[in-house]
Amino acid sequence: MDKGLERVRWRSRRGLLELDIVLGRFIDKHYAQLDEAGKQAFEALLDMPDNPLWDMIAGRAERGVQEATHGEQQALLEKIRAV
């Protein structure tokens, strides 16, 4: 297995079961097709604490937080939500 993919899978293991499931499915279906900018945006999402990240994925984040998210991250959030 690719070391980078293995590291991302490990970082995607979270304290919230919902995040584990959704992020794991996203990695299985879409991560390999991401370009370098997409992978960096995904890494930035993984740097977030669990609850704010889950709120963003679930569409419950405050409007200011959603608007502050970069375009690449917004596109990723849409893909993650669709999984």
C-alpha positions in Angstrom: 0.0 0.0 0.0 1.1 3.5 -0.8 2.7 5.2 2.4 0.9 8.4 1.7 -2.5 6.7 1.4 -1.8 4.7 4.5 -1.0 7.9 6.4 -4.2 9.6 5.2 -6.3 6.5 6.2 -4.7 6.7 9.7 -5.3 10.4 10.0 -9.0 9.9 9.0 -9.6 7.7 12.0 -11.5 10.0 14.3 -13.3 10.1 17.6 -16.7 10.3 15.9 -17.9 7.1 14.3 -19.8 9.1 11.7 -16.5 10.7 10.6 -14.7 7.4 10.5 -17.4 6.0 8.2 -17.8 9.0 5.9 -14.1 9.7 5.5 -13.2 6.1 5.0 -15.8 5.8 2.2 -14.5 9.0 0.6 -10.9 7.7 0.7 -12.0 4.3 -0.8 -14.0 5.9 -3.7 -12.3 9.3 -4.5 -8.9 9.9 -2.8 -6.8 8.2 -5.5 -8.3 10.5 -8.2 -7.5 13.7 -6.3 -4.8 16.0 -7.8 -2.1 17.4 -5.5 -4.2 20.5 -4.6 -7.2 18.2 -3.7 -5.0 16.1 -1.5 -3.7 19.1 0.3 -7.2 20.4 0.8 -8.2 17.1 2.2 -5.2 17.2 4.6 -6.4 20.7 5.7 -9.8 19.3 6.5 -8.2 16.5 8.5 -6.4 19.1 10.6 -9.8 20.3 11.9 -11.3 19.2 15.2 -13.9 16.5 14.9 -17.1 18.4 15.8 -16.5 21.4 13.5 -15.5 19.1 10.6 -18.6 17.0 11.1 -20.8 20.1 11.2 -19.3 21.2 7.9 -19.8 17.7 6.3 -23.4 17.6 7.7 -24.1 21.1 6.4 -24.6 22.5 9.9 -21.6 24.7 10.2 -22.1 28.4 10.7 -22.4 30.4 7.5 -19.2 32.3 8.2 -17.2 29.0 8.6 -18.7 27.7 5.3 -17.9 30.9 3.4 -14.3 30.9 4.8 -13.7 27.4 3.4 -11.6 27.5 0.2 -13.1 26.5 -3.1 -11.1 23.3 -3.3 -12.3 22.3 0.2 -15.9 23.2 -0.7 -15.6 20.8 -3.7 -14.2 18.1 -1.4 -17.0 18.6 1.1 -19.6 18.1 -1.7 -17.9 14.9 -2.7 -17.7 13.7 0.9 -21.4 14.5 1.4 -22.3 12.5 -1.7 -20.6 9.3 -0.4 
